[in-house]
Amino acid sequence: MSRHLVVHTIHSPGSARSFVRPIVDSMRSCHAVIWLRSTGVIRESRGSDFYLSFNLFMVINTVIVTARRLLRHRPVAIHCHQTLASLIPLFAAFIARVPIRIYHNHGVPCLGHSGLLRWALVLIERCNILLATTSICVSRQNIIAAEGAGAFPVGSVGFIAP
């Protein structure tokens, strides 16, 4: 496998078409693939279920399977999209020592919740940022709101203008 491989992870085929496919298509200088939750959708024949579960054994198994896959393909970068679908691949990439781990936040779900669920979503955001070597967000307004809510440590997430 090419050492220039860039793996994009996302859980939804619809989101992959609107957000990720244009990024992958523009990366003509390197070999880029998308790993999706469902099988047989864009550029990758096997999907991975990156979504979190209350079944701890399933989560651990998914991390191990994903880390092995990353070790086999040896990508130079992994670009993870969306809050809930990023934690498992970022953790697996950390274990597999993928040198560039990008967390691309497309929205801040904790802002719409309260109580224990909000606390859990803030914790997931902070873990994603900690596991990533670079964190970016789709808008400055989301960064400001998330920093105000405590989901992003101040100055930890950047914004790339289109």
N, C-alpha and C positions, 0 to 999 in steps of 0.2 A: 504494500500500500504506500502511496505517496506520502512523504514526510510533510508535504504542504497541505495535508487534509485539514479542513475546517468543518467541524460537526456543529450543526444547529439543532437544538432540541426544542420541541414544542408539543403540546398535547392535542391540539385541535387542527384538523385538516383545513377548516375554514380560516383560522388564524394563520396557518402556514401559507395559504394562498395569498392572503392580503398583506401580511407583515414580512414573512420570512423568504418566500420564493423570490420576490424582487431583489432582496439582498444577495441570495445565493446566485441568482442569474447574473448579477453585476460582478461577481467574483470570478471572472473568467481566467485570471492569472493563477488560480490554485484550484485544487480539487475540493469542492464543497458538497456536502450532503446534508439532508434534513432527516433526522430521526423523529418519527411521529409516534403518537400513542397507538394509532391504529395501523394495521399492516397494509403494505402495498400501495401507499399513496405517493408521495413525491420523492424521487431519487433514491430511495432506500427500500429494499424489498421486505425487510423485517422491522416491525415497529417495536417500541418499548413503552411500557406503561410507567410514565414518570410521575403520575399523579400520586399524591400522598394517600395513605390508607391508615385506618385505625389498627390494622393487623400488622403488628411490629415485625413478625417473621416475613411477611410479604415485602415490606419495605426493605428489610435487611437483604433479602434475596435479590430484590431489584437493584440495590446498590452494588452487590457483588457481581451480578450478571453484567450490569452497565460498566463497572470498572474493568472487568475482563474484556469486554468488547472494546473499550478504549485502549487497553493495553495491546490488544491484537491489532487494532488499526493505527495506533500511535499518532493521533492527530497533533498538530502544532497548536491548535486552538479549539475551544468549545465555546459556543455562543448560545446561552440559554435564555429563553424567552418566557415571560410571565411568572408571576410569583409562585403559585402552587406547583407548577410544573418544572421549576428550576432547582429546587433543593436537592432532589435525588441525583440528577446528572452533575450538579456542581460538586456534591460530596464525592461521587464516584470519580470525577475528574481530579479532585484533590488527592484522593487515594492513588489514582493512576499517574499522578504527577504530570498532568497536562500543563504545559508551561503558561498558556494564556487561557484564562477562564473569565468569560465576559457574562455578566448578568444584565440582561436587557429588560427593564421593568416597563410594562405596557399599561400599568394602572396600579392603584394602591387600594386593594380590597379592604384593608383594615379601617379605612375612613368611613365605610358604610356600615360598620358593626360596632357593638359595644360588649362589655363584659369579658367573659372568658374567651370567646371567639376572637374578639379584637386583640386581646393579649397574645393569643396563639399566632394570629396573622402578623403582628408586630415582630414576634420572635422569629417567624419564618423569614420575614424581610431582612432582619438583622443577620441571620445565619447566611442567607444568600449573599449579602454584601460581604460578610466575613470570608466566605469560601471563594469569592470571585477575586481575580486580580484587578479587574476593572468593572465598575458598575455604571450603567447609563439609564436614563429615563426618557420617555417620549416627550415630556413637556416640563418646562420650568415650574409651571403652576403645580404639577404633581410633586415635584421635589420640595417646594415650599410647604405644601400641605402635609406631606409625609414627615418632613423635618419637624414641623410644628406638633405633629401627633406623636413624635418619638419613634417612628418606624425607621427613619433613616438617620444615622448620626450626621450631624451638621457637617457639610462639606465632603461627605463620603461618596455621593452620587453625582455624576456629571450629566450634561445635556449636550447632545449633538444636533445642531440645527440642520434641517433638511436642505 
